[in-house]
Amino acid sequence: MNIGIIGSGKMGGGLAKFWAKNGHNLMLSYSRDIEKLKSQAQSIAPGVRVGTPAEAVEFADVVLLSVPWAAVPDALQAAGSLEGKILFSCVNALTPDMSGMAVGTTTSGAEEIAKLASGAMVVEALPIFAEVLYSPSRKFGEQDATVFYCGDDAQAKQTVAELLREIEVEPIDAGSFTPCFHALVDTIVALFSH
Ligand SMILES: NC(=O)c1ccc[n+]([C@@H]2O[C@H](COP(=O)([O-])OP(=O)(O)OC[C@H]3O[C@@H](n4cnc5c(N)ncnc54)[C@H](OP(=O)(O)O)[C@@H]3O)[C@@H](O)[C@H]2O)c1
Protein backbone atom coordinates (compact mmCIF):
# COMPACT_ATOMS: atom_id res chain seq x y z
CA MET A 1 0.00 0.00 0.00
CA ASN A 2 1.16 3.59 -0.57
CA ILE A 3 1.24 5.64 2.63
CA GLY A 4 1.71 9.41 2.63
CA ILE A 5 2.86 10.90 5.91
CA ILE A 6 2.11 14.50 6.84
CA GLY A 7 4.34 15.34 9.81
CA SER A 8 7.21 12.96 10.24
CA GLY A 9 8.25 13.58 13.83
CA LYS A 10 8.23 11.16 16.75
CA MET A 11 4.95 9.52 15.75
CA GLY A 12 5.09 9.82 11.97
CA GLY A 13 8.73 8.75 11.79
CA GLY A 14 8.23 5.87 14.23
CA LEU A 15 5.17 4.52 12.44
CA ALA A 16 6.94 4.87 9.08
CA LYS A 17 9.69 2.49 10.25
CA PHE A 18 7.20 -0.28 11.02
CA TRP A 19 5.30 0.21 7.79
CA ALA A 20 8.47 0.28 5.67
CA LYS A 21 9.49 -3.02 7.31
CA ASN A 22 6.10 -4.43 6.31
CA GLY A 23 6.69 -3.59 2.65
CA HIS A 24 4.61 -0.44 2.21
CA ASN A 25 5.72 2.42 -0.02
CA LEU A 26 6.13 5.67 1.87
CA MET A 27 6.30 9.38 1.16
CA LEU A 28 7.18 11.78 3.99
CA SER A 29 6.07 15.40 3.92
CA TYR A 30 5.54 18.61 5.88
CA SER A 31 8.66 19.83 7.61
CA ARG A 32 10.18 23.20 8.38
CA ASP A 33 13.53 21.67 7.40
CA ILE A 34 13.41 19.76 4.13
CA GLU A 35 17.03 18.54 4.44
CA LYS A 36 16.21 16.95 7.81
CA LEU A 37 13.20 15.28 6.21
CA LYS A 38 15.32 13.91 3.35
CA SER A 39 17.88 12.42 5.70
CA GLN A 40 15.11 10.97 7.85
CA ALA A 41 13.59 9.32 4.77
CA GLN A 42 16.96 7.71 3.98
CA SER A 43 17.32 6.48 7.55
CA ILE A 44 13.90 4.78 7.48
CA ALA A 45 14.46 2.60 4.44
CA PRO A 46 15.79 2.78 0.89
CA GLY A 47 13.18 4.14 -1.48
CA VAL A 48 11.27 6.23 1.06
CA ARG A 49 10.27 9.38 -0.82
CA VAL A 50 9.94 13.01 0.23
CA GLY A 51 7.39 15.41 -1.19
CA THR A 52 4.97 18.17 -0.39
CA PRO A 53 1.82 17.34 1.55
CA ALA A 54 -0.17 17.57 -1.70
CA GLU A 55 2.24 15.13 -3.37
CA ALA A 56 1.98 12.77 -0.40
CA VAL A 57 -1.83 12.81 -0.72
CA GLU A 58 -1.65 12.22 -4.46
CA PHE A 59 0.72 9.28 -3.88
CA ALA A 60 -1.19 7.70 -1.03
CA ASP A 61 -3.88 5.11 -0.48
CA VAL A 62 -3.70 6.06 3.20
CA VAL A 63 -2.57 9.44 4.55
CA LEU A 64 -1.22 9.64 8.09
CA LEU A 65 -1.73 13.00 9.79
CA SER A 66 0.76 13.30 12.63
CA VAL A 67 1.32 16.96 13.42
CA PRO A 68 0.73 19.00 16.58
CA TRP A 69 -2.85 20.21 16.89
CA ALA A 70 -1.88 23.83 16.24
CA ALA A 71 -0.37 22.87 12.88
CA VAL A 72 -3.44 20.92 11.66
CA PRO A 73 -5.15 23.72 9.67
CA ASP A 74 -1.93 24.65 7.86
CA ALA A 75 -1.03 21.00 7.18
CA LEU A 76 -4.48 20.19 5.79
CA GLN A 77 -4.49 23.30 3.67
CA ALA A 78 -1.13 22.26 2.22
CA ALA A 79 -2.51 18.76 1.63
CA GLY A 80 -5.25 19.99 -0.68
CA SER A 81 -8.19 17.78 -1.55
CA LEU A 82 -8.42 14.56 0.45
CA GLU A 83 -11.57 13.45 -1.33
CA GLY A 84 -11.89 9.66 -1.20
CA LYS A 85 -8.67 9.16 0.80
CA ILE A 86 -8.33 7.33 4.08
CA LEU A 87 -7.02 9.88 6.59
CA PHE A 88 -5.50 8.14 9.59
CA SER A 89 -5.10 10.78 12.29
CA CYS A 90 -3.06 10.26 15.42
CA VAL A 91 -3.43 13.94 16.37
CA ASN A 92 -4.34 14.83 19.92
CA ALA A 93 -6.19 18.11 20.29
CA LEU A 94 -3.97 19.32 23.09
CA THR A 95 -2.99 22.89 23.90
CA PRO A 96 0.67 23.61 23.05
CA ASP A 97 1.69 23.26 26.73
CA MET A 98 -0.38 20.03 26.97
CA SER A 99 -2.29 21.42 29.92
CA GLY A 100 -5.73 20.78 28.46
CA MET A 101 -7.96 20.27 25.48
CA ALA A 102 -7.74 22.79 22.67
CA VAL A 103 -11.30 22.01 21.52
CA GLY A 104 -13.16 21.80 24.81
CA THR A 105 -15.20 18.72 25.61
CA THR A 106 -18.23 19.02 23.34
CA THR A 107 -16.33 18.07 20.21
CA SER A 108 -13.10 16.24 19.47
CA GLY A 109 -9.95 16.72 17.47
CA ALA A 110 -10.99 14.01 15.03
CA GLU A 111 -14.36 15.56 14.35
CA GLU A 112 -12.78 18.96 13.76
CA ILE A 113 -10.24 17.35 11.42
CA ALA A 114 -13.06 15.60 9.54
CA LYS A 115 -14.71 18.98 9.01
CA LEU A 116 -11.48 20.42 7.57
CA ALA A 117 -10.71 17.33 5.45
CA SER A 118 -13.90 17.30 3.46
CA GLY A 119 -14.52 14.04 1.60
CA ALA A 120 -11.85 12.06 3.47
CA MET A 121 -12.62 8.88 5.39
CA VAL A 122 -11.16 9.90 8.74
CA VAL A 123 -10.08 7.30 11.26
CA GLU A 124 -8.67 8.45 14.58
CA ALA A 125 -6.36 6.26 16.57
CA LEU A 126 -3.87 6.95 19.29
CA PRO A 127 -1.06 4.57 18.53
CA ILE A 128 0.42 4.62 22.01
CA PHE A 129 3.03 6.96 23.35
CA ALA A 130 6.07 7.49 21.17
CA GLU A 131 8.29 5.98 23.89
CA VAL A 132 6.40 2.69 23.53
CA LEU A 133 6.62 2.88 19.76
CA TYR A 134 10.42 3.04 20.00
CA SER A 135 10.69 0.32 22.69
CA PRO A 136 11.87 -3.15 21.69
CA SER A 137 8.34 -4.46 22.38
CA ARG A 138 4.83 -3.10 22.63
CA LYS A 139 3.92 -5.74 25.22
CA PHE A 140 3.05 -4.99 28.82
CA GLY A 141 4.07 -8.26 30.43
CA GLU A 142 2.44 -10.89 28.23
CA GLN A 143 -0.26 -8.48 27.08
CA ASP A 144 -0.16 -6.63 23.76
CA ALA A 145 -0.82 -2.91 24.11
CA THR A 146 -4.37 -2.11 23.05
CA VAL A 147 -5.14 0.84 20.80
CA PHE A 148 -8.61 2.24 20.30
CA TYR A 149 -9.63 3.57 16.91
CA CYS A 150 -12.84 5.08 15.65
CA GLY A 151 -14.38 6.47 12.51
CA ASP A 152 -17.49 6.39 10.40
CA ASP A 153 -16.29 4.30 7.43
CA ALA A 154 -16.05 0.54 8.03
CA GLN A 155 -13.59 -0.18 5.20
CA ALA A 156 -11.28 2.66 6.22
CA LYS A 157 -11.33 1.43 9.81
CA GLN A 158 -10.41 -2.08 8.69
CA THR A 159 -7.43 -0.72 6.74
CA VAL A 160 -6.24 1.33 9.72
CA ALA A 161 -6.68 -1.69 12.02
CA GLU A 162 -4.35 -3.68 9.74
CA LEU A 163 -1.77 -0.89 9.90
CA LEU A 164 -2.08 -0.86 13.69
CA ARG A 165 -1.47 -4.63 13.85
CA GLU A 166 1.76 -4.02 11.96
CA ILE A 167 3.04 -1.93 14.85
CA GLU A 168 2.38 -4.97 17.07
CA VAL A 169 -0.56 -3.70 19.07
CA GLU A 170 -4.08 -5.00 19.46
CA PRO A 171 -6.51 -2.62 17.73
CA ILE A 172 -9.95 -2.22 19.28
CA ASP A 173 -12.82 -0.73 17.31
CA ALA A 174 -14.39 1.97 19.49
CA GLY A 175 -17.17 2.64 17.00
CA SER A 176 -18.00 5.81 15.16
CA PHE A 177 -17.10 9.34 16.17
CA THR A 178 -18.67 10.52 19.34
CA PRO A 179 -17.61 13.62 21.23
CA CYS A 180 -17.86 11.64 24.42
CA PHE A 181 -15.38 9.00 23.30
CA HIS A 182 -12.84 11.54 22.11
CA ALA A 183 -13.19 13.72 25.14
CA LEU A 184 -12.50 10.66 27.27
CA VAL A 185 -9.49 9.53 25.27
CA ASP A 186 -8.02 13.01 24.99
CA THR A 187 -8.51 13.59 28.71
CA ILE A 188 -6.68 10.36 29.50
CA VAL A 189 -3.81 11.42 27.24
CA ALA A 190 -3.69 14.84 28.89
CA LEU A 191 -3.56 13.21 32.32
CA PHE A 192 -0.75 10.87 31.29
CA SER A 193 1.30 13.65 29.76
CA HIS A 194 1.75 15.28 33.18
N1 LIG B 1 4.51 11.79 20.95
C1 LIG B 1 3.57 10.96 21.42
O1 LIG B 1 3.80 10.16 22.35
C2 LIG B 1 2.19 10.97 20.82
C3 LIG B 1 1.31 9.88 21.07
C4 LIG B 1 0.05 9.86 20.49
C5 LIG B 1 -0.34 10.93 19.68
N2 LIG B 1 0.52 11.97 19.48
C6 LIG B 1 0.05 13.08 18.62
O2 LIG B 1 0.67 12.91 17.35
C7 LIG B 1 0.90 14.19 16.75
C8 LIG B 1 2.39 14.31 16.40
O3 LIG B 1 3.11 14.23 17.61
P1 LIG B 1 4.69 14.02 17.60
O4 LIG B 1 5.07 13.68 18.99
O5 LIG B 1 5.10 13.11 16.48
O6 LIG B 1 5.18 15.51 17.25
P2 LIG B 1 6.57 15.99 16.66
O7 LIG B 1 7.62 15.00 16.96
O8 LIG B 1 6.75 17.40 17.10
O9 LIG B 1 6.31 15.97 15.08
C9 LIG B 1 5.58 16.97 14.43
C10 LIG B 1 5.92 16.95 12.97
O10 LIG B 1 5.24 18.02 12.30
C11 LIG B 1 6.17 18.75 11.53
N3 LIG B 1 5.82 20.17 11.39
C12 LIG B 1 5.77 20.85 10.24
N4 LIG B 1 5.40 22.10 10.44
C13 LIG B 1 5.21 22.25 11.76
C14 LIG B 1 4.83 23.34 12.57
N5 LIG B 1 4.54 24.54 12.07
N6 LIG B 1 4.78 23.16 13.90
C15 LIG B 1 5.05 21.95 14.44
N7 LIG B 1 5.42 20.86 13.70
C16 LIG B 1 5.49 21.01 12.38
C17 LIG B 1 7.49 18.61 12.24
O11 LIG B 1 8.51 18.74 11.29
P3 LIG B 1 9.81 19.67 11.56
O12 LIG B 1 10.09 19.63 13.03
O13 LIG B 1 10.86 18.99 10.73
O14 LIG B 1 9.45 21.01 11.06
C18 LIG B 1 7.41 17.15 12.73
O15 LIG B 1 7.84 16.27 11.74
C19 LIG B 1 0.43 15.24 17.77
O16 LIG B 1 -0.85 15.66 17.46
C20 LIG B 1 0.45 14.47 19.10
O17 LIG B 1 -0.45 14.99 20.02
C21 LIG B 1 1.77 12.02 20.01
The ligand as a Tripos MOL2 file, in Angstrom:
@<TRIPOS>MOLECULE
LIG
   48    52     1     0     0
SMALL
NO_CHARGES

@<TRIPOS>ATOM
      1 N1          4.5070   11.7880   20.9450 N.am      1 LIG1
      2 C1          3.5690   10.9560   21.4250 C.2       1 LIG1
      3 O1          3.7970   10.1560   22.3490 O.2       1 LIG1
      4 C2          2.1860   10.9680   20.8250 C.ar      1 LIG1
      5 C3          1.3150    9.8790   21.0720 C.ar      1 LIG1
      6 C4          0.0540    9.8630   20.4890 C.ar      1 LIG1
      7 C5         -0.3430   10.9280   19.6800 C.ar      1 LIG1
      8 N2          0.5160   11.9740   19.4810 N.ar      1 LIG1
      9 C6          0.0480   13.0820   18.6190 C.3       1 LIG1
     10 O2          0.6720   12.9080   17.3480 O.3       1 LIG1
     11 C7          0.8960   14.1910   16.7510 C.3       1 LIG1
     12 C8          2.3850   14.3080   16.3980 C.3       1 LIG1
     13 O3          3.1120   14.2260   17.6130 O.3       1 LIG1
     14 P1          4.6950   14.0160   17.5980 P.3       1 LIG1
     15 O4          5.0660   13.6770   18.9910 O.co2     1 LIG1
     16 O5          5.1020   13.1050   16.4830 O.co2     1 LIG1
     17 O6          5.1790   15.5080   17.2530 O.3       1 LIG1
     18 P2          6.5710   15.9910   16.6620 P.3       1 LIG1
     19 O7          7.6230   15.0050   16.9580 O.co2     1 LIG1
     20 O8          6.7490   17.3950   17.0980 O.co2     1 LIG1
     21 O9          6.3090   15.9720   15.0770 O.3       1 LIG1
     22 C9          5.5810   16.9660   14.4330 C.3       1 LIG1
     23 C10         5.9190   16.9540   12.9660 C.3       1 LIG1
     24 O10         5.2360   18.0200   12.3040 O.3       1 LIG1
     25 C11         6.1730   18.7520   11.5260 C.3       1 LIG1
     26 N3          5.8210   20.1660   11.3900 N.ar      1 LIG1
     27 C12         5.7690   20.8500   10.2430 C.ar      1 LIG1
     28 N4          5.3970   22.1030   10.4410 N.ar      1 LIG1
     29 C13         5.2090   22.2490   11.7580 C.ar      1 LIG1
     30 C14         4.8330   23.3410   12.5730 C.ar      1 LIG1
     31 N5          4.5420   24.5450   12.0650 N.pl3     1 LIG1
     32 N6          4.7810   23.1610   13.9010 N.ar      1 LIG1
     33 C15         5.0530   21.9500   14.4390 C.ar      1 LIG1
     34 N7          5.4160   20.8560   13.6990 N.ar      1 LIG1
     35 C16         5.4870   21.0140   12.3750 C.ar      1 LIG1
     36 C17         7.4850   18.6060   12.2380 C.3       1 LIG1
     37 O11         8.5060   18.7440   11.2940 O.3       1 LIG1
     38 P3          9.8140   19.6680   11.5640 P.3       1 LIG1
     39 O12        10.0950   19.6320   13.0290 O.co2     1 LIG1
     40 O13        10.8580   18.9870   10.7290 O.co2     1 LIG1
     41 O14         9.4460   21.0070   11.0650 O.co2     1 LIG1
     42 C18         7.4090   17.1530   12.7310 C.3       1 LIG1
     43 O15         7.8400   16.2700   11.7410 O.3       1 LIG1
     44 C19         0.4340   15.2360   17.7740 C.3       1 LIG1
     45 O16        -0.8490   15.6640   17.4620 O.3       1 LIG1
     46 C20         0.4530   14.4700   19.1000 C.3       1 LIG1
     47 O17        -0.4520   14.9860   20.0240 O.3       1 LIG1
     48 C21         1.7660   12.0170   20.0100 C.ar      1 LIG1
@<TRIPOS>BOND
     1     1     2 1
     2     2     3 2
     3     2     4 1
     4     4     5 ar
     5     4    48 ar
     6     5     6 ar
     7     6     7 ar
     8     7     8 ar
     9     8     9 1
    10     8    48 ar
    11     9    10 1
    12     9    46 1
    13    10    11 1
    14    11    12 1
    15    11    44 1
    16    12    13 1
    17    13    14 1
    18    14    15 2
    19    14    16 1
    20    14    17 1
    21    17    18 1
    22    18    19 2
    23    18    20 1
    24    18    21 1
    25    21    22 1
    26    22    23 1
    27    23    24 1
    28    23    42 1
    29    24    25 1
    30    25    26 1
    31    25    36 1
    32    26    27 ar
    33    26    35 ar
    34    27    28 ar
    35    28    29 ar
    36    29    30 ar
    37    29    35 ar
    38    30    31 1
    39    30    32 ar
    40    32    33 ar
    41    33    34 ar
    42    34    35 ar
    43    36    37 1
    44    36    42 1
    45    37    38 1
    46    38    39 2
    47    38    40 1
    48    38    41 1
    49    42    43 1
    50    44    45 1
    51    44    46 1
    52    46    47 1
@<TRIPOS>SUBSTRUCTURE
     1 LIG1         1 GROUP 0 **** ****
